[in-house]
Amino acid sequence: MNINCVHMSVSERVGWVPTDNEVPEAVKSSYRWIEGLSVTEMEIMHGAYRKDNPNGAYDVSPSVQHPQN
């Protein structure tokens, strides 16, 4: 049996969001849904969600407000 498991813990800060100029035209035309997403969000969408991965599991938690010191 071949089982792959990936766990990602993502908060409101999900990493670098490339500007329109930083994404090659060929990528933008092939993946029209990436505009405004961070690289982490793109990886999640492509690898688990958009590929209809039967092994993808998601746990979406509400935002947590941390007290300021």
C-alpha positions as CSV (number, residue, x, y, z in Angstrom):
1,M,0.0,0.0,0.0
2,N,1.4,3.4,-0.9
3,I,0.1,6.2,1.4
4,N,1.4,9.8,1.2
5,C,0.5,12.2,4.0
6,V,1.1,15.9,4.1
7,H,0.0,18.2,6.9
8,M,0.0,21.9,6.5
9,S,-0.9,24.4,9.2
10,V,-1.8,27.7,7.6
11,S,-3.1,30.9,9.2
12,E,-4.1,34.3,7.8
13,R,-0.5,34.8,6.8
14,V,0.1,32.3,4.0
15,G,3.3,33.6,2.4
16,W,4.4,35.5,-0.6
17,V,1.8,36.7,-3.1
18,P,3.5,37.3,-6.5
19,T,2.5,40.5,-8.4
20,D,1.1,40.2,-11.9
21,N,4.5,41.1,-13.3
22,E,6.2,38.3,-11.5
23,V,4.0,35.5,-13.0
24,P,5.0,34.4,-16.5
25,E,2.2,34.8,-19.2
26,A,2.3,31.1,-20.0
27,V,1.5,30.3,-16.3
28,K,-1.2,32.9,-16.1
29,S,-2.9,31.5,-19.3
30,S,-2.7,27.9,-18.1
31,Y,-3.7,28.6,-14.5
32,R,-6.2,31.5,-14.7
33,W,-7.3,30.9,-11.1
34,I,-4.0,31.9,-9.5
35,E,-4.4,35.6,-9.5
36,G,-4.1,37.1,-6.0
37,L,-3.2,33.8,-4.4
38,S,0.0,33.2,-2.3
39,V,2.4,30.5,-3.5
40,T,1.2,28.3,-0.5
41,E,-2.4,28.7,-1.6
42,M,-1.5,27.8,-5.2
43,E,0.2,24.6,-4.0
44,I,-2.8,23.6,-1.9
45,M,-5.3,24.4,-4.6
46,H,-3.4,22.6,-7.3
47,G,-2.1,19.6,-5.4
48,A,-5.1,18.8,-3.3
49,Y,-8.2,20.6,-4.3
50,R,-8.1,21.1,-8.1
51,K,-6.8,17.6,-8.8
52,D,-9.7,16.0,-6.9
53,N,-7.3,14.2,-4.6
54,P,-9.1,11.5,-2.7
55,N,-6.5,11.7,0.0
56,G,-7.0,15.4,0.6
57,A,-8.4,16.3,4.0
58,Y,-9.1,19.8,5.2
59,D,-9.7,21.4,8.6
60,V,-10.7,25.0,8.4
61,S,-10.6,26.8,11.7
62,P,-11.9,30.3,12.5
63,S,-9.4,33.1,13.0
64,V,-8.1,33.6,16.4
65,Q,-7.5,37.1,17.9
66,H,-4.3,37.1,20.0
67,P,-4.1,39.7,22.8
68,Q,-1.6,42.5,22.2
69,N,1.0,43.0,24.9
